[in-house]
Amino acid sequence: MFSPQTIYFPGYVTSRFHEIVFSPNKNFYYLTDDYNHQILVVNANNNSVVAQIPVGTFPQEMAISTTKPYLFVTCVEDPTTFPGKRGSVYVIDYNTNTVVRSIYTGHQPHGIALMMPMDWCL
């Protein structure tokens, strides 16, 4: 039976977490921190932060591939990647915890899903 608990991350008091997604092997989980424009990578066994991945402005929703090592993150208010336009999806390699690319999506992408079996981003 699952028992919910509150997890505190010392040093992250000014963070604002929106969504959580687990890695396919369940060893890590990813949190969107929309206040600091980053993704936190957390070890699921001891709840320690193992990486901080900078992304665009206001990261919100995530989808993770089960066939390729990619985590997709919507950045609703991101004007930095494509000046003069808002909205992007960041593609992160979850094996290396690095940004592979960002994709302009149009105005304020929020939800995201992957279509199996090839994991096309919708």
BELURRA-V913635 format. One record per residue. N is the residue number from 1. RES is the residue in three letters. OMEGA is omega in whole degrees, -180 to 180 (NA if undefined). NEAR is the number of other C-alpha atoms within 8 Angstrom. Layout:
n=N res=RES omega=OMEGA near=NEAR
n=N res=RES omega=OMEGA near=NEAR
This chain:
n=1 res=MET omega=180 near=2
n=2 res=PHE omega=178 near=3
n=3 res=SER omega=-179 near=4
n=4 res=PRO omega=177 near=4
n=5 res=GLN omega=175 near=4
n=6 res=THR omega=179 near=4
n=7 res=ILE omega=179 near=5
n=8 res=TYR omega=176 near=4
n=9 res=PHE omega=180 near=8
n=10 res=PRO omega=-180 near=5
n=11 res=GLY omega=-178 near=4
n=12 res=TYR omega=-178 near=6
n=13 res=VAL omega=179 near=6
n=14 res=THR omega=178 near=6
n=15 res=SER omega=177 near=9
n=16 res=ARG omega=-175 near=9
n=17 res=PHE omega=-176 near=9
n=18 res=HIS omega=-176 near=10
n=19 res=GLU omega=177 near=10
n=20 res=ILE omega=177 near=9
n=21 res=VAL omega=178 near=10
n=22 res=PHE omega=174 near=10
n=23 res=SER omega=-179 near=10
n=24 res=PRO omega=179 near=8
n=25 res=ASN omega=177 near=6
n=26 res=LYS omega=179 near=8
n=27 res=ASN omega=-179 near=10
n=28 res=PHE omega=168 near=12
n=29 res=TYR omega=-174 near=13
n=30 res=TYR omega=179 near=13
n=31 res=LEU omega=172 near=13
n=32 res=THR omega=177 near=17
n=33 res=ASP omega=-173 near=16
n=34 res=ASP omega=178 near=14
n=35 res=TYR omega=-177 near=9
n=36 res=ASN omega=176 near=8
n=37 res=HIS omega=-178 near=13
n=38 res=GLN omega=172 near=13
n=39 res=ILE omega=174 near=13
n=40 res=LEU omega=175 near=13
n=41 res=VAL omega=-173 near=13
n=42 res=VAL omega=175 near=13
n=43 res=ASN omega=-176 near=12
n=44 res=ALA omega=-179 near=10
n=45 res=ASN omega=-178 near=6
n=46 res=ASN omega=178 near=5
n=47 res=ASN omega=176 near=8
n=48 res=SER omega=178 near=8
n=49 res=VAL omega=-178 near=10
n=50 res=VAL omega=178 near=8
n=51 res=ALA omega=172 near=8
n=52 res=GLN omega=-177 near=9
n=53 res=ILE omega=178 near=11
n=54 res=PRO omega=177 near=7
n=55 res=VAL omega=-179 near=11
n=56 res=GLY omega=-176 near=15
n=57 res=THR omega=174 near=12
n=58 res=PHE omega=176 near=12
n=59 res=PRO omega=-175 near=16
n=60 res=GLN omega=-171 near=14
n=61 res=GLU omega=-180 near=13
n=62 res=MET omega=171 near=14
n=63 res=ALA omega=-178 near=11
n=64 res=ILE omega=180 near=11
n=65 res=SER omega=175 near=11
n=66 res=THR omega=-180 near=7
n=67 res=THR omega=178 near=7
n=68 res=LYS omega=-175 near=6
n=69 res=PRO omega=-175 near=9
n=70 res=TYR omega=171 near=10
n=71 res=LEU omega=-179 near=12
n=72 res=PHE omega=-175 near=12
n=73 res=VAL omega=175 near=14
n=74 res=THR omega=177 near=16
n=75 res=CYS omega=-167 near=19
n=76 res=VAL omega=-174 near=15
n=77 res=GLU omega=-173 near=11
n=78 res=ASP omega=174 near=14
n=79 res=PRO omega=-172 near=12
n=80 res=THR omega=-177 near=7
n=81 res=THR omega=-179 near=9
n=82 res=PHE omega=-176 near=9
n=83 res=PRO omega=179 near=7
n=84 res=GLY omega=179 near=5
n=85 res=LYS omega=-179 near=9
n=86 res=ARG omega=174 near=13
n=87 res=GLY omega=177 near=16
n=88 res=SER omega=170 near=18
n=89 res=VAL omega=176 near=13
n=90 res=TYR omega=177 near=15
n=91 res=VAL omega=-177 near=13
n=92 res=ILE omega=172 near=13
n=93 res=ASP omega=-175 near=12
n=94 res=TYR omega=172 near=9
n=95 res=ASN omega=-178 near=5
n=96 res=THR omega=-177 near=5
n=97 res=ASN omega=178 near=9
n=98 res=THR omega=177 near=8
n=99 res=VAL omega=179 near=11
n=100 res=VAL omega=179 near=8
n=101 res=ARG omega=171 near=7
n=102 res=SER omega=-174 near=10
n=103 res=ILE omega=174 near=8
n=104 res=TYR omega=-174 near=9
n=105 res=THR omega=-171 near=9
n=106 res=GLY omega=-172 near=9
n=107 res=HIS omega=169 near=8
n=108 res=GLN omega=175 near=11
n=109 res=PRO omega=-180 near=13
n=110 res=HIS omega=180 near=9
n=111 res=GLY omega=178 near=7
n=112 res=ILE omega=178 near=13
n=113 res=ALA omega=176 near=7
n=114 res=LEU omega=180 near=11
n=115 res=MET omega=-179 near=9
n=116 res=MET omega=6 near=6
n=117 res=PRO omega=-175 near=5
n=118 res=MET omega=178 near=6
n=119 res=ASP omega=172 near=11
n=120 res=TRP omega=179 near=7
n=121 res=CYS omega=179 near=7
n=122 res=LEU omega=NA near=6
